[in-house]
Amino acid sequence: MEAQNHQRNIAFFPLMAQGHVIPTIHMAKLFVSRGLKATIITTTVDAPFILKKIETSGTHINIFTIKVPAVEVGLPEHCENVHSVTSPEMQEKFCKATTLLGPQLELFLKQWRPDCLVADMFFPWATDVASKQGIPTLIFHGTSYFALCAMLCVYLYKPHNQVSSDSEPFVIPNLPHKIELDRKKIPDFYKDGVENEFKKLYEESMEALKRSYGVLVNSFYELEHSYSDHYINVLGIKAWHIGPLWLCNEDEDHKLSTDDHECMKWLDKKKSNSVIYVCFGSLSNFGDAQLLEIAIGLEASGHQFIWVVNKQKNIEETWLPKGFEERIEGKGMIVRGWAPQVMILSHEAVGGFVTHCGWNSTLEAVCCGVPMVTWPLLADQFYNEKLITQVLEIGIGVGAQEWTSRVDGEIVKSENIEKAVTKAMGGEEAEEMRSRAGGYAEMARRAIEEGGSSYSDLDKLIEELRSHAISRGTN
């Protein structure tokens, strides 16, 4: 089987955002490890980052570069990825720009003739472009089975239209558990009467499911088996779980990290499960008022912490209480910019994680056996919070009530932060969560080993793709 698969070429086309690019690199490495060839389609801006990740592993992966037509939609020429976009208006224009990438993708497919295209869910049009070339498309959403089920059921049944106010809860129909949300926790583009690029993209991505070959899911069966079964058997979507993708690349990722980071040395001096780690991902952008509440809440909790902030130090930091850094010396650490998240979560001193519930961060916490304080902001994060707190019971909510990408959005008060951190870090409930989280961490490692659920599902997918290629005469 290895000899037959060796020449198969899988192309990967991720959204130009770190949270999408990194799991795509992991996917590409995983397929290469099974004897296939891989190509990643990306921009010249993101290509060096991808190359660095690839070169460290010694894995051969091709890179094909494209150019985002930023100027054509009214963006500056340098806007080649999501991280260069700084306002909601620019986000919508960037979304529009990605819909104009069809001719470049078509050129790639004609020249390289991959056996399969793995396209980001943000590129629903890619399924039709590949279909014209006779190439099957797998869609990668980069989220959980739970979120996939919930999003599809909200799209199909529109339960948010059956309530009379934004704060009135509704039950998401046709799910294995009773899951309630309200309209404040879903994006505006879900709602009737709203028309913009995001709504158009969302609806097209739901429709593209019907025309694709199936869906790749960065999860493992033991974590959310009832939602894996539901997605495939009840909702009728062909899917394969191949994660946790990060765990499949754990050794290589550690090579890119460093034990010399200041926070790792700081953690080495701490007792087991005594530190809470606070980080909201690369795209979060809290205003000063919210950062101030976080600082007050962390200090009031009395627990030691590492807090990653997307801000550079300046002379007058109005978002910190007066004398804060002097008072927390030895008890807390603020990291401005990048931090080695996986290494931090893996450290025995870390006993909890305040997180935005992005799926990559959630899976990293699961794999490290760390319970969570959930603070969703946008995207799929309110769905993931329900999975963490209600289904898996390995987290406690901080009380976030509003889906928002605005800096001046909802303010979560310091007392709510203090209460959630205190509850997650000590007491009987915290110990029970930590025990459950540890169990899922063990299951995650077994899933990617030979014979494990994710290992076996990838085997099935590769065999299906081989058979599909033979049936269309490309063997």
N, C-alpha and C positions, 0 to 999 in steps of 0.2 A: 504493500500500500504506500510506503514512503516513496518508492521510486516513481510511482504513478502520480503522487501529489507534488513531487519536487518542482515541476515546471508550472504548477498552477500559480497564477498571479492575482492577488487580491489588492484592489485599490481602495484607499481610505480617504474620505473627503470630510474633514471636521470643520465645524464653525471656528472662526479665527478668535478663539478665546481660550485662555489657559486651562479652564475647567473642562473643555472639550478636547483640546489638543493632547493633554497629558494621557487621558485614558485611551486615546486613539493610538498614541505611540506604544502604549502597553499592549493594545490589541494587535498591532502590527508585529511586535516582537513575539507575541504568543503564536500567531499563525506561522511565522518564520521558524519558530522552534519545532513546529510539526511538519517541516519540509516544504512549505509553500514560499513563494516570492511575495513581496509586499512593496507597494508604492504609496506614499503619502502626498496628497495634493495640498499645497499650502501657498502662502505668500512669501515674497522675498524678506519681509520683515520677520516672520515667524520661522523661516527656514533655519537660521543659525541656532535658535533654541532647540529645534528638533534634532539637528545634526549633533549637537552636544550630547543630547540624551542618547542618541543612537550609537555614537562613537564610543561612549563609556562601556556599553555592553558588548561591543565587537560584533554586533548584528548588522548584516547588510540589508539595508532598506533603501529603496530608491526614493528620490524626492522630485516632484514635478511642480514648478512654481507657476502661479497665476497672479494676475493683478486685479485688485478690487477697483471697479470703476467709480472711484470716490468723487472725482471732479464732475462727472456726468450727472450726479444727483445733488450737487451743491455742497459737497464736503471738501475739506482741504486734501490735497494730494497724498499727504502722509497717512491718512486714515486707512490703514490696512488690516487692523484688527479691532476687536471690541474694546480693548483697553485704551485705545486712542480716542474713544468717543466719550464726550464729557457732559452731555445733556440729553434729556428725553427727545428733543427735536433731532439731535444728531443720531441718536439710536434708531429712530424711525427711518432716517435717510440711509443709514448703514444697512438696515434691513432691506430697503429698496435696492441698494447697490448689489447685495448678494443675489438678488433675483435676476441680475443681468450677467451672471457668470456662465450661463448656459453655453454660449459659443466656445468659450475656453475649455469647458468640460467636454464638449462634443469633440473638439480637436484632440484632446488627450485620449479619449476613448478610441477614436479612429486610429491614432498612432500606436498606442500601447496595447490595445485589445486585451484588457484584463478579463479574467473569467468571472469576476464578480465585483460590484462596486458597493462599498459600505459608506452610505451617505448619512450625514448628520440630519436629524429631524428638522433642522432649520433650513434645509435645502429640499423641500418636497418635490420641486420641479426636476430634481436630478433623476428621480425614478423614471420619468417619461423620457428624458434625454438618453438614459442608458437603455431603456426599452427599445428605442428606435435603432440602436446598435445591436440588439439581441443579447444584451448583457443584463443578468438579473441583479436587482438591488436589494441589499439588506439595509434596514434603517437602524441607526443608533441614536437612542434618545438620551443616553447617559444618566438614566434615573432608575428608580426601583420598579419592580412589578406592581407594587401597591399603587404608586403614583400613576403608572400607566393605566391600571384598571380604573382608578378614580377619575382621571382626566377624561378617559374615553366615555365613562358613564355620565359625567357632567355634560359632555358634548352631546351625547345621544339623547338624554332624558331632560336636560335643562331644569333641574330641580330648583335652581335659584330664581326661576321665574314664577314659582308657586308660592313665594313668601311675600309678605306685604311691606317689609322694611329691610334695610341693609343689615340690621343687627339680629333679625329673627333667624334662628337656626333652621337648616333644612338637612334632611337625611339624603346622602348620595345613594340612589337606587342600585339594586342588583350588585351588591358587594357581599363578601362572606361575613363581614362584621357591620354593625351599626355605626356608621361614621357620619358625624355631623359637622357642618361648616356653616358660615354665613357669608353674605355677599361681600363683606369687608375683607374677607380672606381669599377672595379670588380676584384676578385682574379685571380691569374695566372692559377689556376686549372680549370677555365672555358674554357681556351683557347686550341685550337687544338695543338697537339704536346707535351703538358705537361702531364707527367705521374707520379703520386705520390700517396701516401696513401690518401691525402685529396681529390684528384679528384675521386679516386675510391669510397671513402665514399660518396661524394656528389652525384655521379651518382646512387649509390645503394640506397641512401635515396629517390631520386626521383622515382625510380622504386618500392620501398617498398610501396609507396602510393597506388599503384594498388592492392596490396595484403592485405592491412590493412583493419580493420573494419571502419576506419575513422580517423579524426584529431581533437584534442582538441586545442582550440585557446584561449589564454589569452587576450581577448579583449571583447568589447561589441558592439552590433549591431549599436547603434546610432553614434558611433565614426567613423565607416568605413563601413556603410551599403552597399554602392555600391560595395565594394570589398568582403564583405561577400557573397552577392548575386552572384557576378561574380565567386568566387572560387567554390561555390556549384553548381550553375545553368549552368554556361558556361564552366568552366574548369572541372566540373564533379567530384569534390572531396567531399565526405561526411564529414561534419564538424559540430562542435558545439562550440559556443562561451560561455565561462563560467567565464569571467573576469569582471572587474579587480580583479585578485586573491588576490592581496595585500589588496584591499579595503574590501574584505570579511573577512579578518583577522586583520583589522586595530586595534581594541582594544587590541588584544593579542600582536601584534608587539610593541605597545606602552609600554607594561609591560616590554619588553626586552630592551627598550631604557631608557634613563635617562634625566630628566630635569636638572640634575646637570652638564651636559657637559658644558665646558667653553664657547663654541660658543652660546649656548642657552641663557645664561645670557647676553652675548654680544648683541645678537639680541634683547633682551627685551628692550634695551635702544635706539633702532633705530626706525625711522618713518616708516609708512606703505609703502611698495613697494620701499624702498630706497636701498636695498642690493641685489647684484647679487651673486648667489651661483655658484661656479666653481668646478666641479668634473667629472672625466673621468672613473669611475668604478674601480673594483678591479684588472683588468687584464691589464690596460693601463700602458705603461712604457716609458714615454717621456725621451729623453736625456736632458743633461744640457742646450744645445743650445735652445731647444724649451721652456723649463721652463723659461729661461731668457726672451724670447720674450713674454711669457704670463705675467710675472711680469711687464715688461715695458708697455705692452698694458693695463693692469688693472690699473696701476698707472696713465697713461695718460688719461684714460677715465674719471677720476675724480669721479667715483662712488664707493660707499662702497662695500666691497666684503668679502666673505668667500671662501677661496681657499683650497681645499683638495689635498694634494700632497703625493704620495706614496714614500716618502723618509724620513729617519730619520735625525734629525738635527746633523750636524757635525761642526767642528771648522771652516773650510774654505768652505763656500757654494758658489761656483763659479757660480751657476745658479741664484743667486740673485744679482741685481744691488747693488753697494756699498751704504750702508746706507739705503737700502730699508725698512727694518722692523722698523727702527727708524722713517722714514718719514710717514709710513702708520699707525703708532700707533693711535688707536681709529677709523681709517677709514677702515682698512682692517685687516683680520685675516687669518693666514696660519695654517691649521690643518694638522699635519703630521700623516698619518695613518688613522684610522677609524673615521668616523663622523656619527651622527644620521641623515641620509639623509632625511628620511620621515618627521621627526620632523622639520628639517630645512626648507624643502619645504612647510610645513604646516604653518610656522610662517608668520604672517601678514607683517613682515618687508621685507620678500623676494619677490622681484618683477621680477626676471629673473633667468635663469638657463643655464649656459654654460655646455653642455653635449655631450658625445660621441654618443648619440642616441641609446644606448643599449635599448632593448625594456622594460626591467624592469624599468629603470630610466625614460624612456619616459612616461610610464603609470603613474608612481608616479607623474610626473610633471602635466600630464593631470588631474589626480584626485585631485591635489591641486590647479588647475587653474593657473599654472605658465607658462608664455611664455618662449620659449627656444632660445638660441643661439646654433646652431647645428654645431658640429665638429666631423663628423664620422671618424672612423679609419679603421675598418675592419668588418668581418662577415656580418650581415644584415644591418649594420648601415647606409650605403649610401642609401639604399631603405627607411629606416625609416626617413631619412632626407627629402626625397621627399614627404613623407606623411605629415610630420610636416610643412614644408615650403610651399609646392605647393597645397596640397589637403585640409588640415585643416587650413592652414594659421595662425598658432600660433607660428611661429618661423622664425628666420633669420639666414642664413648660414654664417659661418666665412670664407668660401672660401677654405675648404679642397679639394684637387684635386686627392689624391692618396690613394688607398687601400693598407695598409701596416701594418705589425706587427713588423717592425724593429724599434729599438731605433733611428737609424740614417736615418730614412725616411724623408719624406717631412717636411719642416719647414714652418709653418704658421707665417707670420710676425706680429710684434706688432701693426703696423698700421691697419691691417685687424681686429685684435682682438679688438682694441680700437673702430674702426668704428662700428662693429657689436654690441658690448656691449652698446655703446652710443645710437644706433638706437633702441635696444630692451628695454632700460630702460626709455626712455623719448620721448615725442612727440606724435602726433596724431596716427601714425602707431602703436606705442607701446600700446597706450590705446585701440585701436581696437583689437589688438592681445590679450590683457589681458581680454577684454570683451568676446571674443570668447572662450578663455581658460576657463573662469569662467563658461560659458554655458556648455562646455563639462564636467566640474567637476560635475555639478548638474546632468547631464544625467548619468554619471558613477554611482552615488549613487542610482539613481532610478533603474538602470539596475540590481543591485544585490538584491534589495528589493523583497519581495514576489509579484509575478505577473510581475516583470520586465523582460527585454529581456534575460538577462543571467540566472536569476533564473528559468525562464520557459524553456530555452534550456537545462539546466541541468536536469530538471524534465523529459523532453522528452528522453534524453539520458539514464537515469536510467530505465525508462520504457522499452526502446528498449533492454537494456542489460538483463532485467528481462525476456522479451519475448524470447530473443535469448537463454537464459539459459534453459527455458522451452522447446523450440523446440529441443534442443540437449539432453534433458532428465536429466538436472542437477538441477532441482528445488527441 
